[in-house]
Amino acid sequence: MACLAALRKSSFDILTGIAKFENLAVTGPRVLLSKSAVGGGGRGAPGNPFRNTSVQQAACIHTSINRRSLSEFFDDKKNWGEVEVKVGRSWKVEELRIKSNEDLHKLWYVLLKEKNMLLTMEHACKEEYRIFPNPERIDKVEESMNNLERVVRERNRAYWLLETGETGERPCGPVRDPLGRKFTTQYAEYYVPIFMNNATNKKMPHFGSAVNRFRRLMREKAYLEKKKYYNRLRNHVCHLLRRFPHLSEELLQQQFPEINVATLRRMKRSLGHHQYNEA
């Protein structure tokens, strides 16, 4: 009998505790909506030491605006039909480097939503044969996203170098396309090595006489463009030296490190028709 009484008492205590918990869970949030919370009597009255108890027990929940339509894919209605929309510049790398990882994560989705909105508005304007105001906004958003990716990549690289001594990125190297042009690509893993895979070897580019001629013409074009670039720099520096004979050579050399300013000063086309060049 004593054991049965103790069992009944323990069961009663458990049920009482569950009831108190359920009562607290049900009545807890309702304290914020009672008369005491809006200035009536009771716990919310002035001078009561328990007036902030309900506020301390409540949890702060932040949510975005609940929109059940596709309005977020379109610009503000006040910008519809406008020729010009005032916007700011893109995010710089220096500004993003001082942001925390959480802020960068939030900013990425803000930029992504902005990009989706701008692309939707651009397509809608094309369908309606209207002018899309400030199309450079897309370029600014893309530039900001590229800068953000650069900052995140820098942090990942620094972390992996500190922890493992490696960059943590997939290794990359130069390869050639079917026309023989070099470009950088990231390496990937294969079940069978490329030199043992006959199907892949058949798809690999095999350079013939036409491709070799194309590569030779491409090298010639790059050489001529580089030569024209250096000629324009030399002519510009000679014109500056002829017009301003007292111009500092050190400043010119810092501004144009690709050429030799001292050699250009001794050239005949760098001498002007004034008294400083008579000697």
N, C-alpha and C positions, 0 to 999 in steps of 0.2 A: 504493500500500500504506500509505503514511504517513497519507493522508486516511482510508482505511478503518479504520485503527487508532484514529485520533482520534475518528471517529464512533462506534466501538464503545465507547470509553472514556466519551464523553459520555452515550451511552445507558445504560451501566452506572451512571454517577453519578445519572442521573435516576431509574432504577428503585430504586437504593439509597435515595434521598431519599424516594420514595413509600412504600417499605417501612417506613422509620423513622417516617414520619408516621402510617401505619396502625397500627403497633405502639404508638405513643404514644397514639393515639386509643382503642385497644382496652384497653390496660393502664392508662390514666390513671384512669378512674373506679373501677377495681377496687382501687386502692390504699386507698381508704377502707374496703373490706371485707376486706382482708388481715389477717394476724395482727399486723403491725406497727402497724396502726391501732387495735387493741383492746388494746394493752399488751404484745405479744410482742417478740421481738428484731428486729433490722434497723433500718430507718430510723425506726421509731416508738419505739425504745428511748430511755430517758432519757439525756441527754448527747449525743445525736446531733444535729449541726447541721441535718440535713435532715428532722427529724421533722415540721415544719409545711409541708413542700413540697407534699404532697398537698392540704392544706387550702387553701393559697393558689391552687392550680390549679383547685379545684372552684368552681363557680358556685352562688350561692344562688337557689333558685327557690321562690317562695311561691305556694301554691295553696289554694283553699278546700276544704271538706270535700266529698268525692265522694259525692253522694246520688243514687241512681237511682230514687227513689220520689217521691211527692208530699208528703212530710212537711214540706217548707218552707212549704207552703200552709196548714198547720194550726199551732195554738198548741201550746205544750209540754203534754205529757200531765198534768202536775201541776196545770195550770189548768183542765182539763176538769171541768165540773160545779161549779166554784166560783161563789159569789155575787159576790165582790169580788176583784179582782186589783190588787195594789199597783203603780202605775206612777208615773212622774215627769211633769214638766211638758213643754211644748213648747219648741223652740229659739227663743230670742229673736234679734231682728235684730242687737243689739249683740254677741252671742256669735258669730254667723255672719260678721260683718264682719272678725273677726281670723283667720278660717280662710283657708288657701290655696285656690287653685282646685282642686288635686288632692284636698284634703280635702272640699271641697264636692261634687266629682264623686262621691266614694265615699259621702258621706252621702246624696246624692240616691238612689242605688240601695238603700241600707239602708232609707231611708224608704219607697221604692217597694215593696220586698219586705214591709215591715211593713204597709203599707196593703193589699196583696193578701192577706196572711194574715188581717188583721182582717175584711176583706170576706167572705172565704171562711168564716171562723168564724161571722160574723153570719148568712150564708145557711144554714149547717149548723144553727145553733140554731133558726132559723125553721122549717126542715124537720122538726126533731125536737120542735118545740113546747117549747123550753127557753129560759131567760133567758140572753141574751148579757151576760156580766159586763163592767161598765165600758164602755158604748158610747161614752163621751166620748173613748176612745182614738183613734177614727177622726178626731174633730175636732182632737185635738192633733197627729196626724200631718199632716193637711191644713194646719193652721196652720203647722207647721214647713216644709212644702214651699212654701207661699206666701211665707214669710219668706225661704227660700233663693232662690226665683226673684227676689224683690225685690233681694236683695244682688247676684245675678248681673247683673240688669238695671242696677243702679247702676254696676257695674264696666264693663259694656259701654258704657254711655252716657259714662262718664268717658273711656274709651279712645278712642271715636270723636270726642268733642269735642276731645281733645288732638291727635289725628292729622289729622282732616279739618274740624273746626269744626262738625260736625253730630252729632245724637244717634245716628244709625244705625238708628233705629227707624222702623217704617212710620208715616207720618202718619195722624192720626185727626181726626175732626170730628163735630159733632152732626148727627144725622138724625132723622127722625120715622117712627114705625111707622104701620100703617094706622089706629090710633086717635088719631093726632096727638100721642103722647107722645114727648118728646125722649130720646134715648139716644146714647151715644158709640160709634162704630164705626171700625174701621181701613179706610182707603181701599185699593182694589184697582185693578189695571190691567185695561183692557178693550181688545179689538181695535177695537171701534167705540164712540165716545163715547155716553154715555147719551142725550143729546138727539137723536142721529141714529138710535138703535136703536128702531124702532117696537115690537118685541116686548117690550122692557123698559119702554117708556113705558106700554104697556097694563097692565102689572103694578104700576106705581107707584100708591100710594094717592092717590085723589082725594077730598078732604074735602068732604062734603055737609053738609046741615043737621043730621043726627043726630050726626055727628062733631063739628061745631062746638058743639052743645049739650053733648056729653060733655066736651069740653075746657073749656067754661065752668064746668061743675059741678066738674071736677077742680081748676081754679084756685080756686074758692070753697072747696072742702074744704081745700086747702093753706093758704089764708089763714086760715081758722078754726082750724086746728091750730096755726099760728104764733101767732095771737092768744092762744089758750089757754096756750101755752107761756110767753109773756111775762107773762101774768096770774099764772100760778103762781109765776114768779120774783119778781114784785113783791110778791105776798102773803107769800112766804117771807121776803124781806128786811124787809118791814114788821113781821112777827112777831118777827124777830131784834132789830130796833131797839126795839120796844116792850118786849121782855123784858130786853134788855141795853142800857141807855141809854148806857153808856160804851164801846160797841163802836166800833172805829176805822173811819172811813169809807174810808180808803185800802185797808185789807185787804178790806173788802166790795167795793169797786170793782174790785180785782184779781181777786177770786173770781167776781164777776158783772159782767163788762165789758159785757153787753148792755143794762144798765139804768143810770139815773142815780141813784146813792145819795143825793147831796146833795138832789135834789128830793124823794125819798121821805121823808127825815128831817123835812122841813117839813110833811108831810101829817098830817092829824088822826089817821088810823088807825095812825100810827107812834108816837103818844104814849101812854105807859102811865099807870096810876093810881099814881104815886109822886111823891116830892118833886122829882125832877129835871126834871119837865115842868110844874111849876107856873108858872114864869116864861114 
